[in-house]
Amino acid sequence: MNLVFIIDPLESLKVEKDSSIAMIQEAIMRGHRVLVMHQGDLSYENNIVMARVKELRLKQPEEIHTRWYDEGSEERIPLTQFDVVLMRKDPPFDMEYIYSTYLLEIAQQQGVLVINNPKSVRDHNEKLAITKFPDFIPATIVTRNEQLIREFLNQHRDIVLKPLDGMGGASIFRVHSTDPNLSVILEMMTHYGTRTIMAQRFLPEIVLGDKRILLIAGKPVPYALARKPKAGEIRGNLAAGGIGVIQPLTERDAQIANTIGPILNNVGLVLVGLDVIGDSLTEINVTSPTGMREITKHTGFNVAGMMIDALEELVGRLNSDMYESNFAIAVY
């Protein structure tokens, strides 16, 4: 396969933790050709989506000094020449990200397999997407109306406020009904009633960890990365200082994953990270979910291998369908 990854600068990624690097290394070790590019390397020219890319080669252990790879020279290639394009650019999910999904959607219409489906990424805000599965979520309200949030707080007494465009646990607040800072927190979070936010009933099970469950082609990885908050924190995100603990999926975890996985896979969301606290689904990550390295390190289960297996199967199926279609046309 010819694979191209749209990622952040390689030098900014931590090789021992990054899931994109895990997939890149797995693909190259299997003999696939892997190239990388940045979001700004996409362009639309003469009715086709082009990319500035560089091929990667893994260094041998004795070659490694300051980095794990060598880059080839830059090439300008139509995306149609790749078997798979993997969009792995980290948020923010801003207008530049949106523009990239539009370009990738054009490429998709020209026959390129894009993971994850760019339209579905736009349609699944990582906070709001949970509302598609109301049986699995905690009490939730989405609004920019301060009075509605106050009524929700009066009902549940202890809630969490989240921006709809945040990542890594940024700008998440826990508030109690007697919190003296409530007014200023609401003013700041909603920008004086001009920005919509999410409020959820606080889940005390967070002390046991905010579980990251990875879905690959609709099927769950059998282990979760439970991110436990450090003392005095409510956020389990590793970026916020949480401590990762690997554990098998519980019966409820498996129920959530096996229900949601096929639905998301059917709309082209092949690699997804579910966040589950206790028995409740709190977030659906579709941009660049992580956790592969940690799970593999502590269990030996090759998560990146499971992902490359899925890509090989997808590309093989597409090539087979194309062959059968061309054969039918030739016979006719």
Secondary structure as GFF3:
##gff-version 3
##sequence-region A 1 332
A	DSSP	beta_strand	2	6	.	.	.	ID=ss1
A	DSSP	three_ten_helix	10	12	.	.	.	ID=ss2
A	DSSP	alpha_helix	19	29	.	.	.	ID=ss3
A	DSSP	beta_strand	33	37	.	.	.	ID=ss4
A	DSSP	three_ten_helix	39	41	.	.	.	ID=ss5
A	DSSP	beta_strand	42	45	.	.	.	ID=ss6
A	DSSP	beta_strand	48	58	.	.	.	ID=ss7
A	DSSP	three_ten_helix	61	63	.	.	.	ID=ss8
A	DSSP	beta_strand	69	71	.	.	.	ID=ss9
A	DSSP	beta_strand	75	78	.	.	.	ID=ss10
A	DSSP	three_ten_helix	79	81	.	.	.	ID=ss11
A	DSSP	beta_strand	84	87	.	.	.	ID=ss12
A	DSSP	alpha_helix	95	109	.	.	.	ID=ss13
A	DSSP	beta_strand	113	115	.	.	.	ID=ss14
A	DSSP	alpha_helix	118	123	.	.	.	ID=ss15
A	DSSP	three_ten_helix	128	132	.	.	.	ID=ss16
A	DSSP	three_ten_helix	134	136	.	.	.	ID=ss17
A	DSSP	beta_strand	140	143	.	.	.	ID=ss18
A	DSSP	alpha_helix	146	156	.	.	.	ID=ss19
A	DSSP	beta_strand	158	163	.	.	.	ID=ss20
A	DSSP	beta_strand	173	176	.	.	.	ID=ss21
A	DSSP	alpha_helix	182	190	.	.	.	ID=ss22
A	DSSP	beta_strand	197	201	.	.	.	ID=ss23
A	DSSP	three_ten_helix	204	208	.	.	.	ID=ss24
A	DSSP	beta_strand	210	216	.	.	.	ID=ss25
A	DSSP	beta_strand	219	220	.	.	.	ID=ss26
A	DSSP	beta_strand	223	228	.	.	.	ID=ss27
A	DSSP	three_ten_helix	238	240	.	.	.	ID=ss28
A	DSSP	beta_strand	243	248	.	.	.	ID=ss29
A	DSSP	alpha_helix	251	265	.	.	.	ID=ss30
A	DSSP	beta_strand	271	277	.	.	.	ID=ss31
A	DSSP	beta_strand	280	285	.	.	.	ID=ss32
A	DSSP	alpha_helix	292	299	.	.	.	ID=ss33
A	DSSP	alpha_helix	303	331	.	.	.	ID=ss34
###
